[in-house]
């Protein structure tokens, strides 16, 4: 950077010198050239006119014209006009001076220019006419212009050389600052962090221990999307201030981009000091942030790599801290994790899985299994929930929890989700008209502008009635931009499809969403059913949800029913539907058709306790 600055300053000085030379030399030289050319042109015109005038006198008196000096002088005065710098002379054939204007000439050291032309009388040369012009005025004016140009050039040189260099110095400082610091928070950026770490390692010869921490803000994207980027920027500034307050003198805090930050702790007492600092950071980030009219709560996950144990190279340390951060986020967020050697292998496995996931759609490796939903009054099947499976060529049939989180991270869930909707609708078209089809939607799909169009297209292509399609959403979707979410929900509702809230009861504000949107069904989270104990609190929650739904006129489905006791609990509580392994595990569409819709349908009705 310094070498680049020197080059630019050198170029600027050269430019200033060339510009000043042009300012000093061009005006006087230009005037001198123009003055000389004008004098030459004037001489040519003057000698031509004078020759014609004298020629008339010669032709009128060819033998005695030499004695007509008085008349010749009068002719010269007429031709001379107001320009008193011109000297007119007439010579006879022998070269003797016949007439001269002015009569007396003061000797001068100033250069002059002149022209001559022969006199003819009836085709014979009888003498010559000359006109001479002094260049004194031209040279004096040129000298004056040169002095003025020199003075102007001097000040111009000062301006060009010193003012731009000062401006360049200020601009260079600003460029260096922007190149090494984050413009929003003022913290060092990733480049500056690496430079500082490399300098520290060189100074300590790699013998000092230090900790590199990567931290990622939890739930930042939700706040940024719902409250706006200005609030998000304000939150990042506040986070930067809190991080500054967490570190000691000599430590480094940097912003890597987005909602990711880094902290470098210079301490020999590792990993103990890093553990203390990481816990403090998590605690500070979990405290509420007051942002004007908004009070928000986030959190932070921290990944830690210790040098030189986890790497002596800067890039390796940063990569390992990032791997540890990924583990912290997967372990529930709001926690810190140290790098372990196996994490790199896990990340490589994740990258391989992502690569294979991208190919799965092209290779048609996905398939849907369907779990029946049973009416708790009649025992009849009233619908099915479509559940995605990945028939991996090497790992076999994979459950969604093994690849859906990765699909959501990489946005692959959008094309995968579209395939699920289209496939489920086509499958439903081959089953009886009184059976519904439930499909789960991801929050990532809701951020796509094509969701309503995709559902409309799937309904049109399959030909099923819109009311047979039931779209299940979770509270995570409702935590997105409320206005945009409700617009999409109403757009889906206007198509005629049914909307169900899945995993009801797990969110802190599920009840508030029942007031903002008219759901058709609530599906209580399976944890309340599977953890049911006679007389326990879960049973009370199950009953309360059923009672509330009945008063609101909303259908209810109990998921995860696996025992007769659980069936009796949800049936007694007043749930309208159930699904679970007690009746059937998810099976392929072909198995559903064979088992329930082949004509015999022996298991289509479930025997319910009296």
C-alpha atoms as one frame of an Amber mdcrd trajectory, in Angstrom:
protein
   0.000   0.000   0.000   2.797   2.445   0.899   4.661   1.627  -2.309   1.472
   2.232  -4.295   1.041   5.591  -2.581   4.616   6.596  -3.500   3.996   5.707
  -7.115   0.803   7.733  -7.219   2.501  10.731  -5.559   5.367  10.485  -8.076
   2.922  10.395 -10.979   1.034  13.339  -9.514   4.250  15.381  -9.178   5.203
  14.574 -12.767   1.755  15.613 -13.905   2.080  18.858 -11.942   5.479  19.615
 -13.538   4.226  18.951 -17.057   1.109  21.042 -16.440   3.155  23.959 -15.086
   5.519  23.835 -18.087   2.530  23.992 -20.369   1.087  26.934 -18.427   4.416
  28.813 -18.536   5.476  28.079 -22.124   2.341  27.659 -24.203   0.859  31.233
 -23.912   4.035  33.228 -24.809   5.170  30.806 -27.498   1.705  30.766 -28.975
   1.586  34.571 -29.043   5.077  34.732 -30.588   4.111  32.289 -33.313   0.846
  34.070 -34.056   2.622  37.497 -34.061   5.270  36.255 -36.465   2.692  34.749
 -38.808   0.623  37.939 -38.745   3.748  40.030 -39.476   4.645  37.818 -42.410
   1.117  38.043 -43.767   1.176  41.830 -43.310   4.492  42.082 -45.154   3.200
  40.113 -48.095   0.086  42.275 -48.334   2.073  45.511 -47.839   4.728  44.791
 -50.435   2.102  43.613 -52.918   0.032  46.790 -52.543   3.073  49.073 -52.605
   4.457  47.381 -55.724   1.171  47.857 -57.587   1.016  51.555 -56.625   4.628
  52.283 -57.662   4.192  50.214 -60.821   1.459  52.596 -61.983   3.823  55.546
 -61.499   6.630  53.724 -63.333   4.408  52.845 -66.267   3.196  56.435 -66.466
   6.731  57.840 -66.604   9.170  54.999 -67.375  12.153  57.231 -68.001  11.913
  59.675 -65.104  10.054  57.730 -62.358  13.233  57.686 -60.270  12.861  61.391
 -59.751   9.286  61.097 -58.496  10.446  60.357 -54.900   7.941  62.793 -53.400
   5.024  61.089 -55.096   6.426  57.695 -54.141   6.638  58.778 -50.495   2.993
  59.885 -50.602   2.023  56.528 -52.053   3.962  54.746 -49.266   2.265  56.839
 -46.584  -1.122  55.856 -47.986  -0.122  52.193 -48.030   1.470  52.370 -44.587
  -1.670  53.603 -42.884  -1.613  53.516 -39.073   1.098  50.878 -38.727   4.171
  53.063 -38.053   6.405  50.015 -37.520   6.691  49.355 -41.249   9.646  50.702
 -43.325   9.000  51.101 -47.075  11.862  51.356 -49.582  12.132  51.649 -53.407
  15.326  50.802 -55.292  16.086  51.402 -58.960  17.585  48.863 -61.311  21.101
  49.631 -60.131  20.126  49.135 -56.492  20.219  52.824 -55.545  17.652  53.951
 -52.983  14.962  56.073 -54.660  12.605  56.691 -51.707  12.182  55.628 -48.094
   9.417  55.992 -45.492  10.060  57.086 -42.861  12.853  59.257 -44.029  14.882
  58.842 -40.841  15.276  55.415 -39.221  16.503  54.941 -35.691  18.826  51.920
 -35.502  17.286  49.040 -33.449  18.519  45.739 -32.081  15.060  44.179 -32.275
  14.582  41.531 -34.966  12.473  42.364 -38.000  10.816  40.603 -40.919  10.683
  41.838 -44.510   9.515  41.159 -48.027  10.696  42.339 -51.466   9.052  42.404
 -54.891  10.409  43.444 -58.305   9.113  46.451 -60.267   8.324  45.881 -63.909
   7.729  48.251 -66.765   6.310  46.590 -69.844   7.748  43.247 -68.802  11.199
  44.549 -67.941  12.531  44.782 -64.371  13.317  48.376 -63.473  13.798  48.113
 -59.715  12.354  46.610 -56.551  10.106  47.458 -53.567  10.793  46.262 -50.009
   8.756  46.403 -46.804  10.345  45.753 -43.409   8.429  45.280 -40.138   9.976
  45.466 -36.654   9.120  42.606 -34.264   9.725  44.778 -31.183   6.091  44.937
 -30.075   5.628  41.204 -30.622   8.690  40.335 -28.563   7.859  42.805 -25.784
   4.316  41.463 -25.532   5.635  37.903 -25.648   8.037  38.674 -22.817   5.235
  40.236 -20.769   2.990  37.208 -21.320   5.891  34.956 -20.381   6.442  36.762
 -17.068   2.726  36.604 -16.236   2.626  32.912 -17.217   5.614  32.214 -15.023
   3.897  33.796 -12.008   0.660  31.946 -12.740   2.597  28.716 -13.255   4.333
  29.098  -9.906   1.043  29.289  -8.018  -0.443  26.626 -10.243   2.470  24.379
  -9.329   1.836  24.941  -5.639  -1.796  24.076  -6.066  -1.224  21.009  -8.174
   1.625  19.605  -6.135   0.708  20.347  -2.548  -3.097  20.510  -2.426  -3.697
  17.200  -4.315  -0.988  15.482  -2.265  -2.742  16.616   0.910  -6.074  15.498
  -0.525  -4.492  12.252  -1.667  -3.106  11.670   1.806  -6.537  12.183   3.329
  -8.180  10.027   0.673  -5.517   7.361   1.122  -6.136   7.278   4.844  -9.861
   6.909   4.169  -9.220   4.149   1.626  -6.948   2.330   4.061  -9.570   2.670
   6.783 -12.355   1.336   4.570 -10.098  -1.453   3.316  -9.282  -2.605   6.837
 -12.404  -1.643   8.819 -16.095  -2.364   8.684 -17.912   0.818   7.646 -20.982
   0.151   9.814 -19.450  -0.810  13.157 -15.940   0.621  12.790 -14.472  -2.752
  13.746 -11.561  -4.316  11.847 -12.715  -6.511   8.971 -11.575  -9.996   7.966
  -8.565  -8.695   6.004  -7.386  -6.532   8.894  -7.898  -9.414  11.323  -5.645
 -11.685   9.272  -2.979  -8.986   8.965  -2.975  -8.371  12.727  -2.792 -12.091
  13.496   0.052 -12.643  11.043   1.935  -9.718  12.591   1.357 -11.101  16.092
   2.603 -14.557  15.112   5.729 -13.051  13.521   6.468 -10.941  16.605   6.009
 -13.877  18.973   7.642 -16.366  16.550   4.576 -18.573  16.898   5.398 -19.437
  20.511   2.458 -17.637  22.134  -0.946 -19.193  22.666  -4.104 -17.335  21.705
  -7.744 -18.135  20.999  -9.651 -17.336  17.813 -13.415 -17.134  18.317 -16.075
 -16.956  15.624 -19.522 -15.909  16.768 -22.805 -15.810  14.894 -25.896 -13.929
  16.078 -28.933 -16.139  16.630 -32.276 -14.957  15.185 -30.685 -11.881  13.622
 -32.214 -12.550  10.202 -35.729 -12.685  11.658 -35.228  -9.282  13.297 -33.662
  -7.825  10.164 -36.539  -9.087   7.997 -39.375  -8.141  10.337 -38.189  -4.813
  11.763 -36.176  -3.570   8.791 -32.539  -3.128   7.855 -32.166   0.131   9.793
 -33.037  -1.693  13.016 -30.729  -4.535  11.978 -27.876  -2.079  11.427 -28.540
  -0.502  14.808 -28.451  -3.949  16.406 -25.075  -4.724  14.792 -23.633  -1.460
  16.144 -24.860  -2.329  19.642 -23.416  -5.834  19.352 -20.049  -4.326  18.372
 -20.107  -2.081  21.460 -20.909  -4.992  23.775 -18.118  -7.055  22.279 -15.675
  -4.197  22.823 -16.756  -4.197  26.440 -16.082  -7.917  26.763 -12.451  -7.929
  25.680  -9.269  -6.706  27.349  -6.595  -4.408  26.022  -4.538  -6.253  23.434
  -7.429  -8.472  22.316  -9.066  -8.002  18.916 -12.726  -7.900  17.934 -13.643
  -7.808  14.240 -16.703  -8.050  12.056 -16.397 -10.696   9.360 -19.572  -9.763
   7.505 -23.331 -10.077   7.942 -24.023 -11.128  11.526 -20.670 -12.867  12.015
 -17.962 -11.487  14.304 -14.550 -12.673  15.476 -12.678 -12.208  18.739  -8.982
 -12.944  19.244  -7.933 -13.400  22.866  -4.228 -12.969  23.555  -3.684 -15.149
  26.605  -1.379 -18.016  27.533  -3.956 -19.504  29.907  -5.889 -21.424  27.316
  -8.439 -22.917  27.035  -9.609 -21.647  30.457  -9.536 -17.949  29.512 -11.329
 -18.649  26.245 -14.070 -20.546  28.080 -14.632 -17.633  30.462 -14.742 -15.098
  27.629 -17.019 -17.230  25.440 -19.518 -17.645  28.287 -19.436 -13.927  28.962
 -20.085 -13.156  25.299 -23.036 -15.557  25.184 -24.459 -13.984  28.350 -24.024
 -10.431  27.029 -25.585 -11.281  23.684 -28.576 -12.898  25.406 -29.452  -9.666
  27.218 -32.147  -7.506  25.575 -31.099  -4.752  23.174 -33.002  -1.468  23.307
 -33.170  -0.049  19.777 -35.315   3.054  19.989 -38.917   1.899  19.990 -37.904
  -1.747  19.660 -36.588  -4.073  22.331 -35.151  -7.240  20.854 -33.639 -10.417
  22.240 -31.138 -12.441  20.247 -28.236 -14.633  21.301 -24.909 -15.832  19.980
 -23.179 -19.094  19.181 -19.395 -19.207  19.546 -16.804 -21.457  17.917 -13.245
 -21.502  19.295  -9.878 -22.574  17.905  -6.704 -22.436  20.023  -3.317 -21.620
  18.491  -0.993 -23.340  17.908  -2.851 -26.485  19.027  -5.565 -26.184  16.366
  -3.318 -24.748  13.679  -0.246 -22.609  13.178  -1.509 -21.139   9.907  -3.959
 -18.230  10.052  -6.286 -19.659   7.418  -6.397 -23.021   9.201  -7.182 -21.349
  12.528  -9.997 -19.319  11.008 -11.386 -22.374   9.252 -11.307 -24.462  12.421
 -12.992 -21.699  14.442 -15.704 -21.638  11.770 -16.126 -25.415  12.037 -16.514
 -25.114  15.797 -19.110 -22.368  15.261 -21.076 -24.657  12.972 -21.131 -27.293
  15.695 -22.285 -24.729  18.280 -25.173 -23.663  16.034 -26.200 -27.271  15.448
 -26.049 -28.012  19.186 -28.864 -25.624  19.960 -27.369 -22.134  19.619 -26.481
 -19.826  22.475 -23.543 -22.061  23.376 -19.796 -22.232  22.681 -17.825 -25.131
  21.274 -14.104 -25.779  20.910 -12.683 -27.179  17.702 -12.200 -30.928  17.608
 -10.285 -32.841  14.989 -13.370 -34.788  13.890 -15.225 -31.584  12.947 -13.328
 -31.222   9.703 -14.411 -34.683   8.641 -17.997 -33.821   9.546 -17.844 -30.658
   7.459 -16.428 -32.589   4.529 -19.287 -35.031   4.943 -21.748 -32.108   5.000
 -20.298 -30.689   1.781 -20.549 -34.100   0.161 -24.138 -34.417   1.332 -24.943
 -30.995  -0.105 -23.431 -32.028  -3.452 -25.462 -35.230  -3.480 -28.589 -33.338
  -2.419 -28.255 -31.067  -5.450 -28.166 -34.125  -7.696 -31.020 -35.947  -5.953
 -33.776 -34.054  -7.791 -32.185 -34.685 -11.180 -31.732 -38.377 -10.382 -35.297
 -38.684  -9.004 -34.054 -40.048  -5.685 -36.799 -38.417  -3.594 -40.017 -40.187
  -2.783 -43.064 -39.479  -0.675 -44.480 -41.682   2.046 -47.945 -41.086   3.384
 -49.297 -41.446   6.920 -53.072 -41.800   7.309 -55.125 -39.333   9.351 -58.087
 -40.999  11.046 -61.371 -39.475  12.146 -61.754 -40.188  15.872 -65.539 -40.506
  15.675 -66.033 -42.765  12.678 -62.608 -44.385  12.549 -62.405 -43.680   8.824
 -59.365 -42.367   6.994 -60.011 -38.731   6.101 -56.603 -37.792   4.711 -52.895
 -38.380   4.516 -49.797 -36.400   5.388 -47.117 -36.484   2.700 -43.685 -37.071
   4.279 -40.503 -36.715   2.256 -37.874 -39.450   2.087 -34.538 -39.536   0.265
 -33.721 -42.873  -1.293 -29.953 -42.352  -1.193 -28.079 -44.710  -3.530 -25.488
 -45.569  -0.828 -27.059 -44.724   2.537 -30.494 -46.100   1.849 -33.775 -44.428
   2.826 -33.043 -41.200   4.751 -35.548 -39.512   7.056 -36.122 -35.762   6.503
 -34.370 -34.665   9.699 -31.094 -35.872   8.127 -31.262 -33.569   5.079 -34.087
 -30.993   5.397 -32.011 -28.604   7.624 -29.251 -28.655   5.007 -31.781 -28.130
   2.222 -33.143 -25.088   4.068 -29.654 -23.654   4.627 -28.811 -23.943   0.939
 -32.318 -22.931  -0.314 -32.575 -26.292  -2.104 -35.801 -26.749  -0.167 -37.527
 -24.443  -2.686 -37.235 -26.755  -5.721 -37.578 -29.817  -3.483 -40.688 -28.368
  -1.844 -42.186 -27.583  -5.244 -41.631 -31.213  -6.269 -43.324 -32.391  -3.046
 -46.421 -30.236  -3.653 -46.783 -31.352  -7.276 -46.182 -35.037  -6.497 -48.553
 -35.079  -3.520 -51.335 -33.447  -5.557 -50.874 -35.931  -8.412 -50.996 -38.813
  -5.905 -54.173 -37.415  -4.329 -55.824 -37.302  -7.768 -55.704 -41.131  -7.855
 -57.414 -41.521  -4.478 -61.056 -40.976  -3.472 -62.458 -37.449  -3.557 -63.216
 -37.440   0.171 -59.578 -37.877   1.260 -57.379 -34.857   1.868 -53.646 -34.430
   1.306 -51.497 -32.566   3.873 -48.129 -31.090   2.817 -45.589 -29.384   5.090
 -44.187 -25.989   4.108 -40.753 -24.670   5.084 -40.139 -21.062   6.198 -37.697
 -20.803   3.303 -40.466 -21.624   0.846 -42.566 -18.838   2.351 -39.860 -16.317
   1.494 -40.213 -17.285  -2.163 -42.555 -15.165  -4.275 -43.529 -18.242  -6.315
 -45.245 -20.239  -3.551 -48.849 -19.272  -4.402 -48.139 -19.746  -8.114 -46.595
 -23.172  -7.430 -49.641 -24.351  -5.450 -52.023 -23.040  -8.104 -50.071 -24.848
 -10.826 -50.014 -28.119  -8.850 -53.778 -27.973  -8.324 -54.400 -27.207 -11.987
 -52.130 -29.978 -13.276 -53.479 -32.623 -10.909 -57.130 -31.607 -11.222 -57.910
 -32.110  -7.523 -60.231 -29.766  -5.667 -58.372 -27.069  -3.768 -60.171 -27.936
  -0.519 -58.508 -31.373  -0.566 -55.050 -29.822  -0.193 -53.993 -28.945   3.338
 -50.814 -26.907   3.830 -49.133 -27.247   7.218 -47.064 -24.387   8.575 -45.152
 -23.921  11.819 -44.706 -20.911  14.050 -41.307 -20.295  12.453 -43.126 -19.185
   9.316 -45.304 -16.807  11.303 -42.198 -15.246  12.853 -41.205 -13.965   9.430
 -42.307 -10.558   8.174 -45.868 -10.598   9.512 -47.429  -8.500   6.741 -45.827
 -10.459   3.905 -46.594 -13.781   5.638 -50.252 -12.950   6.075 -50.432 -11.791
   2.447 -49.088 -15.167   1.293 -51.411 -17.053   3.640 -54.427 -15.166   2.352
 -53.226 -15.759  -1.214 -53.198 -19.501  -0.515 -56.549 -19.319   1.232 -58.030
 -17.526  -1.788 -57.072 -20.544  -3.888 -59.391 -22.600  -1.648 -56.729 -24.693
   0.113 -56.856 -25.416   3.844 -54.225 -24.048   6.257 -53.147 -25.970   9.364
 -50.792 -24.898  12.167 -48.381 -27.731  12.839 -46.557 -28.414  16.141 -49.009
 -26.196  17.999 -48.025 -25.400  21.577 -44.257 -25.279  21.104 -44.080 -21.539
  20.325 -44.244 -18.754  22.863 -46.939 -16.866  20.970 -48.959 -19.499  19.136
 -52.223 -18.218  20.590 -51.681 -14.714  19.190 -51.484 -16.102  15.655 -54.927
 -17.684  15.976 -56.309 -14.155  16.168 -54.416 -12.876  13.099 -55.321 -15.715
  10.725 -58.284 -18.125  10.567 -56.634 -21.549  10.584 -58.627 -24.591   9.517
 -56.819 -27.036  11.774 -54.441 -27.253  14.731 -52.025 -30.153  15.051 -50.797
 -30.437  18.621 -47.109 -31.218  18.884 -46.329 -34.900  19.257 -44.274 -34.225
  22.391 -47.442 -33.502  24.387 -48.919 -36.812  23.281 -45.826 -39.014  23.528
 -44.903 -37.643  26.991 -48.441 -38.158  28.309 -48.594 -39.460  31.878 -51.842
 -40.109  33.660 -52.678 -36.997  35.688 -49.660 -35.056  34.352 -49.543 -31.513
  33.009 -49.264 -32.681  29.400 -52.729 -34.214  29.644 -54.111 -30.879  30.839
 -52.479 -29.064  27.914 -53.852 -31.589  25.447 -57.353 -31.110  26.835 -57.058
 -27.304  26.911 -56.019 -27.148  23.241 -58.914 -29.367  22.226 -61.409 -27.283
  24.220 -60.110 -24.000  22.804 -60.181 -25.330  19.229 -63.741 -26.541  19.633
 -64.863 -23.114  20.798 -63.119 -21.528  17.797 -64.610 -24.031  15.356 -61.185
 -25.391  14.349 -60.417 -29.054  13.663 -57.723 -30.682  15.792 -55.303 -33.470
  15.026 -53.188 -35.318  17.579 -49.848 -36.484  16.183 -47.652 -39.264  17.499
 -50.400 -41.522  18.861 -48.683 -44.840  19.479 -50.534 -46.473  22.368 -54.123
 -47.232  23.293 -53.767 -44.962  26.344 -52.737 -42.037  24.183 -55.596 -42.737
  21.791 -58.082 -42.744  24.636 -56.626 -39.490  26.018 -56.925 -37.501  22.767
 -60.327 -39.027  21.972 -61.678 -38.171  25.402 -60.186 -34.656  25.163 -62.271
 -34.037  22.062 -59.762 -34.197  19.218 -61.336 -34.719  15.807 -58.457 -36.616
  14.166 -55.318 -38.571  14.985 -52.309 -39.988  13.242 -49.506 -42.171  14.506
 -47.905 -45.575  14.509 -50.843 -47.031  16.418 -52.759 -46.989  13.135 -50.016
 -46.897  10.487 -46.480 -45.756   9.934 -45.760 -43.697   6.776 -45.750 -45.940
   3.710 -45.438 -45.486  -0.039 -48.267 -44.315  -2.243 -48.453 -47.699  -3.896
 -48.848 -49.381  -0.509 -51.607 -46.924   0.466 -53.460 -47.670  -2.769 -53.100
 -51.409  -2.340 -54.039 -51.440   1.324 -56.887 -48.942   1.402 -58.161 -48.260
  -2.112 -57.893 -51.571  -3.947 -61.606 -52.256  -3.624 -61.413 -54.524  -0.601
 -60.168 -51.824   1.800 -60.098 -54.128   4.863 -58.173 -51.652   7.033 -59.794
 -48.423   5.960 -61.871 -48.264   9.145 -60.082 -48.285  12.479 -61.696 -50.095
  15.356 -62.092 -47.512  18.117 -62.748 -48.282  21.773 -66.336 -47.947  22.815
